[in-house]
């Protein structure tokens, strides 16, 4: 197994938290839950979790992925720390996390290179996906995952006078860069509209190191490509929601909404409409078919449950922004995770595949996961989370401070 694939699977096996911007966090604290959930946490638990989380993120941060990772790994390996530092600040209001964040963000961003169309990128071979595995390419996914916390931290900095004085210029530069990266992928022909909405494709061209230009596929950039799978689309859409939250520019929310409409059109129900199920990937247009008419990728439920936890983060984020997904949709997602997938054990909780299929030996420990983005909306899932969460785990880098910041916001709202 390639190192990239192994690391990505390791991350997917542990993530499951929806991360909100400052504005979305405040807004969601006022969004009445589907069922009543406790608003306060035991002070001893909060202290213990923060202590274990802090020790872990500072220790693991010595890897300095920010100093060398490129392409898609910006998302899988750099963004967990950026999210962790951002939510560490939100949970504690300790400015040390802003300093750690700025260090990591700048270490990554300053390694960007100018590419033939004048835009900045962090190209790497193997970041192109199924159609462009051997090409030297940027990764929209990696950049979106990395820039989402960057945009959110920029907002936090610009709202706090003391932080703005020290980091304000950097925050403004980060927001400018994020806007340019959106323009880059739009200009490169990677956005496609469909009957049901729209989505992003992986370009079928890359950098030509011999000529300093593009490979031959650039001429067909508006026609060719490969539609990203749902989990990647949802990561990208959540970045765009954050962009809209912070900048107010309608295009970002419009693009995210188009994806969410397409995502919802692909959901299927089972067991008399009680539960949702959906595929990892579906073709979206002619670019997703081979010359013989067969699809470029297999269609079905992926055996790695981590992908579906990411999809749920996207759908919950859409719901929290008042887009596409309804309270009934959220309730059906809760039922799927709680009533169908969960083994009904608080101690040692495990989850089966979304379709009930047999576990794949490659992901024997994660055929299904707790959909942590739903924890604020259901008391039972919250209890499962509290019983099983490890604040010093890889997934806990961001999940721990997110949950504590969210619980504090909920508590303040309810009181």
Helices and strands as residue ranges (DSSP letters): H 3-12, H 22-28, H 43-60, G 61-63, G 65-67, H 73-73, I 74-78, H 79-92, H 96-109, E 113-114, E 120-121, E 124-125, E 136-137, H 140-159, H 161-187, E 191-193, E 198-202, E 207-208, E 213-214, G 216-220, E 226-227, H 230-247, H 250-265, E 268-270, E 275-277, G 286-288, H 306-320, H 327-335, I 336-341, G 361-363, G 372-377, H 379-388, H 396-414
